[in-house]
Amino acid sequence: MRLFFALFALIISASVSADQLRIATWNIENLGTYGRGSDGGHGEADLPLRTKEQLNDIADFIRDDLGSDVIALQEIGISHAYGPVSRNTQLDAIVKKLGSSWKYYLPPVPYNHTPDSMYVGYLWNTEKVKAIAIAPMRVPQVSLAGAALFSRTPVIGYFEANDKDEESELNDFALVNVNLAPGQHNDENHLIAMTLIEYRLDDALTAMNINEEDRIILGDFNDNPQKVSETGTLKYSPAMYYHMAFKGYMDYVPADFKSTRMDTELDSIVDHVLVSQAAQRHLFGNRAFLWLPENAPESFAEWRETFSNHFPISVVMNITEDDDED
């Protein structure tokens, strides 16, 4: 397993050209909440809250190694809220280290939210992209087979490449950051959740005054369409991906990633990037990039102490003049 895993360690280059953007998704594992380290392998359970030094290391990693301009983050706690404005103390520290051009968004929370509740949000570099509109997506709070359809409410982010000279409108795109119900066995649950997202996305964008066909649904799906049982057959249903392919979406996370998180067997492809047909023509290549620490998997336990039990995944978008139809 170790040799095979090392063979597909796709260490990405942090740099993209001036006419490209890097868009990432990263489950950052309990940022600002307790419980980190309790899930999966590679690292001791009950890791403490990150220290100031570790938060600085995360900021350096985002800027220098991952090199992303927009990151869809999952598992972020909300330490305090002021009306519709939600904040995370640890994310504040990361942004401070990144610099004044970096911003983040977390969704509004009910007044009685608990400190251990986690949400999804966005982190972006305003030198490269403008956040035109960000809002939670209205989805039904229902359960199937004992699990909620959505572990966290999806959040829509509408971004536009930043033209520093303000001479032209550059391409824009809509992201949907999701964290589906935990448990890879909840594949029927995941299918229905994703069907609802795709079905309601037009109305959700219209409510935000957005007319955009370049759409990317990304995040922690808690769903592994490549998992094989002991008999050699697929262990879980791939129906969600067939349905989304029928709707024009392509999963940019291929089977040779083998694992996107540190489960014990390193065979858990649960983080995904679904790209609409319209958005595919703007992306570099037809597959995402997986970031792994050097000396994987021997370095996983040490890396997890600071960073996460999930590995960041990214796609590169070519910046062009906006070609949306009026």
C-alpha positions as CSV (number, residue, x, y, z in Angstrom):
1,M,0.0,0.0,0.0
2,R,2.7,2.5,0.9
3,L,4.6,2.1,-2.3
4,F,1.5,2.2,-4.4
5,F,0.3,5.3,-2.6
6,A,3.5,7.1,-3.1
7,L,3.3,6.4,-6.8
8,F,0.2,8.6,-7.2
9,A,1.3,11.4,-5.0
10,L,0.5,14.3,-7.3
11,I,2.4,17.2,-5.7
12,I,1.0,20.3,-7.4
13,S,2.9,23.4,-8.3
14,A,1.8,26.3,-6.2
15,S,2.2,28.7,-9.1
16,V,-0.3,29.4,-11.9
17,S,0.2,31.8,-14.7
18,A,-1.1,35.4,-14.5
19,D,-4.1,34.4,-16.7
20,Q,-5.2,31.5,-14.5
21,L,-6.9,30.9,-11.2
22,R,-6.6,28.0,-8.9
23,I,-9.9,26.9,-7.2
24,A,-9.6,24.4,-4.3
25,T,-11.7,22.4,-1.9
26,W,-10.4,21.4,1.5
27,N,-12.0,19.8,4.5
28,I,-9.8,21.5,7.1
29,E,-10.9,19.2,9.9
30,N,-12.5,20.9,12.9
31,L,-11.0,24.4,12.5
32,G,-11.7,26.1,15.8
33,T,-13.7,23.2,17.3
34,Y,-12.7,20.1,19.4
35,G,-12.8,16.6,18.1
36,R,-9.9,16.8,15.7
37,G,-8.0,13.5,15.3
38,S,-10.9,11.3,16.4
39,D,-11.8,10.1,12.9
40,G,-9.8,7.7,10.8
41,G,-6.1,6.9,11.2
42,H,-2.7,8.5,10.9
43,G,-2.4,10.6,14.0
44,E,-3.4,10.4,17.6
45,A,-7.0,11.0,18.6
46,D,-8.2,14.1,20.4
47,L,-5.8,16.6,18.9
48,P,-6.0,20.0,20.6
49,L,-7.0,23.3,19.0
50,R,-4.3,24.6,16.7
51,T,-1.6,26.8,18.1
52,K,-0.7,30.2,16.8
53,E,2.4,28.7,15.1
54,Q,0.3,26.0,13.5
55,L,-2.2,28.6,12.2
56,N,0.7,30.5,10.7
57,D,1.9,27.3,9.1
58,I,-1.6,26.8,7.5
59,A,-1.5,30.3,6.1
60,D,2.0,29.7,4.7
61,F,0.8,26.4,3.2
62,I,-2.2,28.0,1.5
63,R,-0.2,30.8,0.0
64,D,3.1,29.1,-0.8
65,D,2.3,25.4,-1.4
66,L,-1.4,25.1,-2.3
67,G,-1.3,28.4,-4.1
68,S,-5.1,28.7,-4.5
69,D,-7.0,31.9,-5.1
70,V,-10.4,30.6,-3.9
71,I,-10.9,27.7,-1.4
72,A,-14.1,26.1,-0.5
73,L,-13.5,25.1,3.1
74,Q,-15.5,22.5,5.2
75,E,-15.6,21.8,8.9
76,I,-15.2,25.4,10.2
77,G,-16.5,26.3,13.6
78,I,-18.1,29.6,14.3
79,S,-16.7,31.2,17.5
80,H,-18.8,34.3,17.4
81,A,-21.5,36.0,15.3
82,Y,-22.8,39.5,14.9
83,G,-26.2,39.3,13.2
84,P,-25.5,37.9,9.7
85,V,-21.7,38.1,10.1
86,S,-20.1,34.9,11.4
87,R,-16.5,34.7,12.5
88,N,-14.0,32.0,13.4
89,T,-11.1,33.1,15.6
90,Q,-8.6,30.6,14.1
91,L,-9.6,31.6,10.6
92,D,-9.1,35.2,11.6
93,A,-5.5,34.4,12.5
94,I,-4.9,32.6,9.3
95,V,-6.3,35.5,7.2
96,K,-4.1,38.0,9.2
97,K,-1.0,36.0,8.3
98,L,-2.1,35.7,4.7
99,G,-2.4,39.5,4.4
100,S,-5.0,42.2,3.9
101,S,-6.0,41.0,0.4
102,W,-7.5,37.8,1.8
103,K,-11.2,37.6,3.0
104,Y,-13.5,34.8,4.2
105,Y,-17.2,34.1,4.5
106,L,-19.1,31.9,6.9
107,P,-22.9,31.6,6.8
108,P,-25.2,33.2,9.4
109,V,-26.1,31.0,12.3
110,P,-29.0,30.7,14.7
111,Y,-28.6,32.6,18.0
112,N,-28.5,29.2,19.8
113,H,-25.8,27.5,17.7
114,T,-23.4,25.4,19.7
115,P,-19.6,26.0,19.8
116,D,-19.0,22.5,18.3
117,S,-21.2,23.1,15.3
118,M,-19.3,23.2,12.0
119,Y,-20.1,24.9,8.7
120,V,-18.8,25.4,5.2
121,G,-17.4,28.7,3.8
122,Y,-15.1,30.4,1.4
123,L,-11.6,31.9,1.6
124,W,-10.3,34.0,-1.3
125,N,-7.6,36.4,-2.4
126,T,-9.2,39.7,-3.6
127,E,-6.2,40.4,-5.7
128,K,-7.2,37.6,-8.0
129,V,-11.0,37.3,-7.6
130,K,-14.0,39.4,-6.6
131,A,-16.7,37.8,-4.5
132,I,-19.9,39.2,-6.1
133,A,-22.4,37.3,-4.0
134,I,-22.2,34.5,-1.3
135,A,-25.2,33.0,0.5
136,P,-26.4,29.7,2.0
137,M,-28.5,27.6,-0.4
138,R,-32.0,26.8,0.9
139,V,-32.3,23.0,1.1
140,P,-34.9,20.9,2.9
141,Q,-33.8,19.7,6.3
142,V,-34.9,16.1,6.0
143,S,-33.4,12.7,6.8
144,L,-33.2,9.4,5.0
145,A,-32.3,6.2,6.6
146,G,-31.4,8.0,9.9
147,A,-29.0,10.5,8.3
148,A,-29.7,14.1,7.4
149,L,-29.4,14.8,3.7
150,F,-26.9,17.6,4.4
151,S,-24.4,17.5,7.2
152,R,-23.9,21.2,6.6
153,T,-26.0,23.7,4.6
154,P,-24.5,24.2,1.1
155,V,-23.1,27.7,0.4
156,I,-23.2,29.3,-3.0
157,G,-20.3,31.6,-4.0
158,Y,-20.4,33.7,-7.1
159,F,-16.9,35.0,-8.1
160,E,-15.4,36.9,-10.9
161,A,-11.7,37.0,-12.0
162,N,-10.3,40.4,-10.9
163,D,-9.3,42.7,-13.7
164,K,-6.8,45.1,-12.0
165,D,-7.0,47.5,-14.9
166,E,-10.8,47.5,-14.9
167,E,-10.8,47.6,-18.6
168,S,-12.9,44.5,-19.3
169,E,-15.2,42.0,-17.6
170,L,-13.5,38.7,-17.0
171,N,-15.1,35.3,-16.7
172,D,-17.2,34.6,-13.6
173,F,-18.3,31.3,-12.1
174,A,-20.6,29.9,-9.4
175,L,-19.3,27.5,-6.8
176,V,-21.5,25.3,-4.5
177,N,-19.7,24.2,-1.4
178,V,-21.2,21.1,0.0
179,N,-20.6,18.7,2.9
180,L,-23.0,15.8,2.5
181,A,-24.1,13.4,5.3
182,P,-21.2,11.5,6.9
183,G,-20.9,7.8,6.1
184,Q,-19.9,6.5,2.7
185,H,-22.7,3.9,3.0
186,N,-25.3,6.7,2.8
187,D,-25.1,6.6,-1.0
188,E,-28.9,6.8,-1.5
189,N,-28.9,9.8,0.8
190,H,-26.1,11.5,-1.1
191,L,-27.9,10.8,-4.4
192,I,-31.1,12.6,-3.3
193,A,-29.1,15.5,-1.7
194,M,-27.2,16.1,-4.9
195,T,-30.3,15.7,-7.0
196,L,-31.9,18.5,-4.9
197,I,-28.9,20.7,-5.3
198,E,-28.8,20.4,-9.1
199,Y,-32.6,20.7,-9.4
200,R,-32.8,23.8,-7.2
201,L,-29.7,25.6,-8.3
202,D,-31.3,27.6,-11.1
203,D,-33.9,29.0,-8.6
204,A,-31.2,29.6,-6.0
205,L,-29.0,31.6,-8.4
206,T,-32.0,33.6,-9.7
207,A,-32.8,34.5,-6.1
208,M,-29.3,35.9,-5.8
209,N,-29.7,37.8,-9.1
210,I,-27.2,35.5,-10.8
211,N,-27.4,34.2,-14.4
212,E,-24.4,31.9,-14.7
213,E,-23.9,28.5,-16.4
214,D,-20.2,28.1,-15.3
215,R,-21.0,26.0,-12.2
216,I,-18.8,23.9,-10.0
217,I,-20.2,21.8,-7.1
218,L,-17.3,20.8,-4.8
219,G,-16.6,19.7,-1.3
220,D,-16.7,16.7,1.0
221,F,-19.3,14.4,-0.5
222,N,-18.6,11.6,2.1
223,D,-19.2,9.4,-0.9
224,N,-16.7,7.0,-2.5
225,P,-17.8,5.7,-6.0
226,Q,-14.5,3.8,-6.4
227,K,-14.7,1.6,-3.2
228,V,-14.4,-2.1,-4.0
229,S,-15.8,-4.8,-1.8
230,E,-14.0,-8.0,-0.9
231,T,-15.7,-9.8,-3.8
232,G,-14.3,-7.3,-6.3
233,T,-17.6,-5.4,-7.0
234,L,-18.3,-1.8,-6.2
235,K,-19.2,-1.4,-2.5
236,Y,-21.4,1.7,-2.9
237,S,-23.7,2.9,-5.6
238,P,-22.2,5.3,-8.3
239,A,-25.7,6.5,-9.2
240,M,-25.1,10.1,-8.0
241,Y,-22.3,10.5,-10.5
242,Y,-24.3,8.9,-13.4
243,H,-27.1,11.3,-12.6
244,M,-24.8,14.3,-12.6
245,A,-23.1,13.2,-15.8
246,F,-26.6,13.0,-17.4
247,K,-27.0,16.6,-16.2
248,G,-23.8,17.7,-17.9
249,Y,-21.4,17.5,-14.9
250,M,-18.1,15.8,-14.9
251,D,-16.3,14.6,-11.8
252,Y,-12.7,15.9,-12.0
253,V,-11.5,13.5,-9.2
254,P,-10.3,10.3,-10.9
255,A,-10.0,6.8,-9.5
256,D,-6.2,7.0,-9.4
257,F,-6.3,9.5,-6.6
258,K,-6.9,6.4,-4.4
259,S,-7.7,8.4,-1.3
260,T,-8.5,12.0,-0.5
261,R,-8.4,11.6,3.3
262,M,-6.4,9.7,5.9
263,D,-8.6,6.7,6.6
264,T,-6.8,3.7,7.9
265,E,-6.6,1.9,4.6
266,L,-5.9,5.0,2.5
267,D,-8.7,4.1,0.0
268,S,-11.3,6.8,0.7
269,I,-12.1,9.1,-2.3
270,V,-14.7,11.3,-0.6
271,D,-13.8,14.8,-1.8
272,H,-15.0,15.7,-5.3
273,V,-15.3,18.4,-7.9
274,L,-18.3,18.3,-10.2
275,V,-17.9,20.7,-13.2
276,S,-20.8,21.8,-15.4
277,Q,-20.4,21.4,-19.2
278,A,-20.2,25.2,-19.6
279,A,-17.4,25.5,-17.0
280,Q,-15.4,22.6,-18.4
281,R,-14.3,24.7,-21.4
282,H,-12.6,27.2,-19.0
283,L,-10.6,24.7,-17.0
284,F,-7.1,23.5,-17.6
285,G,-7.2,19.8,-18.4
286,N,-10.0,17.4,-17.4
287,R,-8.9,16.3,-14.0
288,A,-8.2,17.9,-10.6
289,F,-4.9,18.1,-8.8
290,L,-4.4,16.3,-5.5
291,W,-2.0,17.8,-3.0
292,L,-0.1,15.4,-0.8
293,P,2.7,16.1,1.7
294,E,6.2,15.0,0.8
295,N,7.2,11.5,1.9
296,A,3.6,10.3,1.9
297,P,2.3,8.3,3.6
298,E,5.1,8.3,6.3
299,S,4.6,12.0,6.9
300,F,0.8,11.8,7.3
301,A,0.6,11.7,11.1
302,E,2.9,14.7,11.5
303,W,1.2,16.6,8.7
304,R,-2.2,16.0,10.3
305,E,-1.2,17.5,13.6
306,T,-1.2,20.9,12.0
307,F,-3.2,20.7,8.8
308,S,-6.1,18.1,8.3
309,N,-7.0,14.5,7.7
310,H,-8.2,15.5,4.2
311,F,-5.9,16.5,1.3
312,P,-6.7,19.7,-0.7
313,I,-8.0,19.2,-4.2
314,S,-7.9,21.9,-6.9
315,V,-8.7,22.8,-10.5
316,V,-7.1,25.5,-12.6
317,M,-9.3,27.9,-14.5
318,N,-8.1,29.9,-17.5
319,I,-9.0,33.6,-17.2
320,T,-10.7,35.0,-20.3
321,E,-13.0,37.8,-21.1
322,D,-16.5,37.1,-20.0
323,D,-18.4,35.2,-22.7
324,D,-21.7,34.7,-21.0
325,E,-24.8,35.3,-23.1
326,D,-26.9,38.3,-22.1
